[in-house]
Amino acid sequence: MKYTIAIFFFLLMGKVSQACQCPLTSLSQAELDKYDIIFKGKIGDVKLNGKKSETLFTVDELYKGMVSKEFTLLFDNDDVCKLELRPGDEWIIYANYHQIDNAKLDFCSRSRKFIKNSKEDFFAETTGVSYDEELTFLREKLGLHKVLKENPNKAAENRNILPNSNQLIIGFLCSLGGLFLFYWLFNRFFK
């Protein structure tokens, strides 16, 4: 019995400890093509709301996509593997659109934080590319683009709104009525 519990414990710990590992990617044009938006910016505000958390970035340099100077990204704060986003931090962001106008920040993207002490930069150690080298690569390969004057993404305004219980009941009854009408018409005209 002791051995069974010990084996179960080690298997469980092995799965938990590897949960936040992402595949290493090289900095290349093919890697840049995976993302809809690439920019360098500073975090202005972070609103934590579980899976619907948001962070507001002030975009300093835009390399790919269409964003405004103030750009909101969605992220999942309930995820075990999440990026530590703090106001004032500078980041290079790689993101994709999650909904029509809303981009989502993913833990396994190439997004990385600027760390002043290069010896503490984990991302540079694992990929072999420093923060400054990555900025130079982005400027050379993608160039600098103009940011939009108006905000194209309104994360809080364009979310799907869930119906309340009355709307669900009315929708269900209308669907049921439509189903009975279809059944009656089908039996009447196709006997």
Summary of the structure (lengths in Angstrom):
residues: 191
radius of gyration: 23.6
end to end distance: 67.3
largest distance: 80.1
contacts: 473
relative contact order: 0.15
helix: 36%
strand: 23%
